[in-house]
Amino acid sequence: MKKLIVTFLALISFSAFTFSANEIRPAEDAVEEGVNMVLSTIENTIGDGGGIEDQQAFIDTMIVKLKPVIGFQQIAKKVMGKHFKPATREQKIKFINAFTHSMVQTYAAGMVNFVGYDVKVVASRDNQKNTYRNTRIYLDVISPDGPKYPMVQSLYYSKRNEGWLIQNIEFNGINLGIMFANQFSQVMSDSDNDLDAAIEAWVKSTQDTYENTKFRD
């Protein structure tokens, strides 16, 4: 289960490309091209020994590439839930930054499990028409051994970014937004509802997990 989680987090990169200031690219096209791009990026990143030689440089690159395509602020707000509104501006900024970093670290750790996978956009299963505010794109993630894992990307169109931004992911029955929200709720409870302490605990937990991750066995 843990491997599936980090693998599906690796799938979110490049999934919301911009097109132009005057023409909005179909979300399906952006997702399909983006996922194929990340597959190529992974293969080019992994060295001859099957691992990532410069992990820090890899993470720095991922931060630059992921920020324009993921609605980190939107996701972080939902993760904080009822704790977002009463939080101070400084606390909100601190958690958004911590959350962004934690997602990128998780992404970096999961990328190396992704080589050899194929991803295909499939027909929408929604009855209602997709909108720029909330568009759901359905995909099949196909492992080298053949099994298929369903994935749904929820995106919205950002006029500010002139492109689609990811606001949630569901992979093989795992809902990214709910998973992170539950984790944050548990961290808050363990921190006696002290938001500053919860943010520090979130950072430490993420860093510990990352440092203990083997990028390639």
Contacts in CASP RR format, 6 or more apart in sequence:
PFRMAT RR
TARGET T0000
AUTHOR 0000-0000-0000
METHOD contacts of the structure
MODEL  1
MKKLIVTFLALISFSAFTFSANEIRPAEDAVEEGVNMVLSTIENTIGDGG
GIEDQQAFIDTMIVKLKPVIGFQQIAKKVMGKHFKPATREQKIKFINAFT
HSMVQTYAAGMVNFVGYDVKVVASRDNQKNTYRNTRIYLDVISPDGPKYP
MVQSLYYSKRNEGWLIQNIEFNGINLGIMFANQFSQVMSDSDNDLDAAIE
AWVKSTQDTYENTKFRD
3 113 0 8 1.000
4 149 0 8 1.000
4 171 0 8 1.000
4 172 0 8 1.000
4 174 0 8 1.000
5 171 0 8 1.000
5 174 0 8 1.000
5 179 0 8 1.000
6 106 0 8 1.000
6 109 0 8 1.000
6 110 0 8 1.000
6 113 0 8 1.000
7 110 0 8 1.000
7 113 0 8 1.000
7 114 0 8 1.000
7 117 0 8 1.000
7 171 0 8 1.000
8 141 0 8 1.000
8 149 0 8 1.000
8 151 0 8 1.000
8 169 0 8 1.000
8 171 0 8 1.000
8 172 0 8 1.000
8 174 0 8 1.000
8 176 0 8 1.000
9 103 0 8 1.000
9 106 0 8 1.000
9 107 0 8 1.000
9 110 0 8 1.000
9 169 0 8 1.000
9 176 0 8 1.000
10 38 0 8 1.000
10 42 0 8 1.000
10 107 0 8 1.000
10 110 0 8 1.000
10 111 0 8 1.000
10 113 0 8 1.000
10 114 0 8 1.000
11 35 0 8 1.000
11 38 0 8 1.000
11 114 0 8 1.000
11 119 0 8 1.000
11 141 0 8 1.000
11 151 0 8 1.000
11 169 0 8 1.000
11 171 0 8 1.000
12 66 0 8 1.000
12 69 0 8 1.000
12 70 0 8 1.000
12 107 0 8 1.000
12 153 0 8 1.000
12 166 0 8 1.000
12 169 0 8 1.000
13 34 0 8 1.000
13 38 0 8 1.000
13 41 0 8 1.000
13 62 0 8 1.000
13 65 0 8 1.000
13 66 0 8 1.000
13 69 0 8 1.000
13 107 0 8 1.000
14 33 0 8 1.000
14 34 0 8 1.000
14 35 0 8 1.000
14 37 0 8 1.000
14 38 0 8 1.000
14 41 0 8 1.000
14 65 0 8 1.000
14 69 0 8 1.000
15 30 0 8 1.000
15 31 0 8 1.000
15 34 0 8 1.000
15 35 0 8 1.000
15 38 0 8 1.000
15 69 0 8 1.000
15 153 0 8 1.000
15 155 0 8 1.000
15 164 0 8 1.000
15 166 0 8 1.000
16 27 0 8 1.000
16 30 0 8 1.000
16 31 0 8 1.000
16 69 0 8 1.000
16 70 0 8 1.000
16 155 0 8 1.000
16 163 0 8 1.000
16 164 0 8 1.000
16 165 0 8 1.000
16 166 0 8 1.000
17 25 0 8 1.000
17 30 0 8 1.000
17 33 0 8 1.000
17 34 0 8 1.000
17 69 0 8 1.000
17 163 0 8 1.000
17 164 0 8 1.000
18 25 0 8 1.000
18 68 0 8 1.000
18 161 0 8 1.000
18 162 0 8 1.000
18 163 0 8 1.000
19 25 0 8 1.000
19 30 0 8 1.000
19 162 0 8 1.000
19 163 0 8 1.000
20 162 0 8 1.000
21 162 0 8 1.000
24 132 0 8 1.000
24 157 0 8 1.000
24 163 0 8 1.000
25 163 0 8 1.000
25 164 0 8 1.000
27 130 0 8 1.000
27 135 0 8 1.000
27 137 0 8 1.000
27 155 0 8 1.000
27 157 0 8 1.000
27 164 0 8 1.000
28 121 0 8 1.000
28 137 0 8 1.000
30 163 0 8 1.000
30 164 0 8 1.000
31 121 0 8 1.000
31 137 0 8 1.000
31 139 0 8 1.000
31 153 0 8 1.000
31 155 0 8 1.000
31 164 0 8 1.000
32 119 0 8 1.000
32 120 0 8 1.000
32 121 0 8 1.000
35 119 0 8 1.000
35 139 0 8 1.000
36 119 0 8 1.000
38 114 0 8 1.000
39 114 0 8 1.000
39 115 0 8 1.000
39 116 0 8 1.000
39 117 0 8 1.000
39 118 0 8 1.000
39 119 0 8 1.000
42 111 0 8 1.000
42 112 0 8 1.000
42 114 0 8 1.000
42 115 0 8 1.000
43 115 0 8 1.000
45 52 0 8 1.000
45 58 0 8 1.000
45 111 0 8 1.000
46 52 0 8 1.000
46 112 0 8 1.000
46 115 0 8 1.000
46 216 0 8 1.000
47 53 0 8 1.000
49 216 0 8 1.000
50 112 0 8 1.000
50 216 0 8 1.000
51 112 0 8 1.000
51 215 0 8 1.000
51 216 0 8 1.000
52 58 0 8 1.000
52 111 0 8 1.000
52 112 0 8 1.000
52 215 0 8 1.000
52 216 0 8 1.000
55 108 0 8 1.000
55 215 0 8 1.000
58 108 0 8 1.000
59 104 0 8 1.000
59 105 0 8 1.000
59 108 0 8 1.000
62 104 0 8 1.000
62 107 0 8 1.000
62 108 0 8 1.000
62 111 0 8 1.000
63 100 0 8 1.000
63 101 0 8 1.000
63 104 0 8 1.000
66 103 0 8 1.000
66 104 0 8 1.000
66 107 0 8 1.000
67 100 0 8 1.000
68 161 0 8 1.000
69 164 0 8 1.000
69 165 0 8 1.000
69 166 0 8 1.000
70 103 0 8 1.000
70 165 0 8 1.000
70 166 0 8 1.000
71 158 0 8 1.000
71 165 0 8 1.000
71 166 0 8 1.000
71 167 0 8 1.000
72 96 0 8 1.000
72 99 0 8 1.000
72 100 0 8 1.000
72 103 0 8 1.000
73 96 0 8 1.000
74 156 0 8 1.000
74 165 0 8 1.000
74 167 0 8 1.000
75 99 0 8 1.000
75 103 0 8 1.000
75 166 0 8 1.000
75 167 0 8 1.000
75 168 0 8 1.000
75 176 0 8 1.000
75 177 0 8 1.000
75 180 0 8 1.000
76 95 0 8 1.000
76 96 0 8 1.000
76 99 0 8 1.000
76 100 0 8 1.000
77 84 0 8 1.000
78 167 0 8 1.000
78 168 0 8 1.000
78 177 0 8 1.000
78 181 0 8 1.000
79 99 0 8 1.000
79 177 0 8 1.000
79 180 0 8 1.000
79 181 0 8 1.000
79 184 0 8 1.000
80 87 0 8 1.000
80 92 0 8 1.000
80 95 0 8 1.000
80 184 0 8 1.000
81 181 0 8 1.000
81 184 0 8 1.000
83 184 0 8 1.000
83 188 0 8 1.000
83 195 0 8 1.000
84 92 0 8 1.000
87 95 0 8 1.000
87 195 0 8 1.000
91 195 0 8 1.000
91 196 0 8 1.000
91 199 0 8 1.000
94 199 0 8 1.000
95 195 0 8 1.000
95 199 0 8 1.000
95 202 0 8 1.000
98 199 0 8 1.000
98 202 0 8 1.000
98 203 0 8 1.000
98 206 0 8 1.000
99 180 0 8 1.000
99 202 0 8 1.000
101 203 0 8 1.000
101 206 0 8 1.000
102 202 0 8 1.000
102 203 0 8 1.000
102 206 0 8 1.000
105 206 0 8 1.000
105 207 0 8 1.000
105 209 0 8 1.000
105 210 0 8 1.000
106 206 0 8 1.000
106 209 0 8 1.000
106 210 0 8 1.000
108 210 0 8 1.000
108 215 0 8 1.000
109 209 0 8 1.000
109 210 0 8 1.000
109 213 0 8 1.000
109 215 0 8 1.000
112 215 0 8 1.000
112 216 0 8 1.000
116 143 0 8 1.000
116 144 0 8 1.000
117 141 0 8 1.000
117 142 0 8 1.000
117 143 0 8 1.000
117 144 0 8 1.000
118 141 0 8 1.000
118 142 0 8 1.000
119 139 0 8 1.000
119 140 0 8 1.000
119 141 0 8 1.000
119 142 0 8 1.000
119 151 0 8 1.000
120 139 0 8 1.000
120 140 0 8 1.000
120 142 0 8 1.000
121 137 0 8 1.000
121 138 0 8 1.000
121 139 0 8 1.000
122 138 0 8 1.000
122 139 0 8 1.000
122 140 0 8 1.000
123 138 0 8 1.000
124 130 0 8 1.000
124 136 0 8 1.000
124 137 0 8 1.000
124 138 0 8 1.000
125 138 0 8 1.000
126 136 0 8 1.000
130 136 0 8 1.000
132 156 0 8 1.000
132 157 0 8 1.000
133 156 0 8 1.000
133 157 0 8 1.000
134 154 0 8 1.000
134 155 0 8 1.000
134 156 0 8 1.000
134 167 0 8 1.000
135 154 0 8 1.000
135 155 0 8 1.000
135 156 0 8 1.000
135 157 0 8 1.000
135 164 0 8 1.000
136 152 0 8 1.000
136 153 0 8 1.000
136 154 0 8 1.000
136 155 0 8 1.000
137 152 0 8 1.000
137 153 0 8 1.000
137 155 0 8 1.000
138 150 0 8 1.000
138 151 0 8 1.000
138 152 0 8 1.000
139 150 0 8 1.000
139 151 0 8 1.000
139 152 0 8 1.000
139 153 0 8 1.000
140 148 0 8 1.000
140 149 0 8 1.000
140 150 0 8 1.000
140 151 0 8 1.000
141 148 0 8 1.000
141 149 0 8 1.000
141 150 0 8 1.000
141 151 0 8 1.000
141 171 0 8 1.000
141 172 0 8 1.000
142 148 0 8 1.000
142 149 0 8 1.000
143 149 0 8 1.000
149 171 0 8 1.000
149 172 0 8 1.000
150 170 0 8 1.000
150 171 0 8 1.000
150 172 0 8 1.000
150 173 0 8 1.000
151 169 0 8 1.000
151 170 0 8 1.000
151 171 0 8 1.000
151 172 0 8 1.000
152 169 0 8 1.000
152 170 0 8 1.000
152 171 0 8 1.000
153 166 0 8 1.000
153 168 0 8 1.000
153 169 0 8 1.000
154 166 0 8 1.000
154 167 0 8 1.000
154 168 0 8 1.000
154 169 0 8 1.000
154 170 0 8 1.000
155 164 0 8 1.000
155 165 0 8 1.000
155 166 0 8 1.000
155 167 0 8 1.000
156 164 0 8 1.000
156 165 0 8 1.000
156 167 0 8 1.000
157 163 0 8 1.000
157 164 0 8 1.000
157 165 0 8 1.000
158 164 0 8 1.000
158 165 0 8 1.000
168 175 0 8 1.000
168 176 0 8 1.000
168 177 0 8 1.000
169 175 0 8 1.000
169 176 0 8 1.000
169 177 0 8 1.000
170 176 0 8 1.000
184 198 0 8 1.000
184 202 0 8 1.000
187 198 0 8 1.000
187 201 0 8 1.000
187 202 0 8 1.000
187 205 0 8 1.000
188 195 0 8 1.000
188 198 0 8 1.000
190 198 0 8 1.000
190 201 0 8 1.000
191 197 0 8 1.000
191 198 0 8 1.000
191 201 0 8 1.000
END
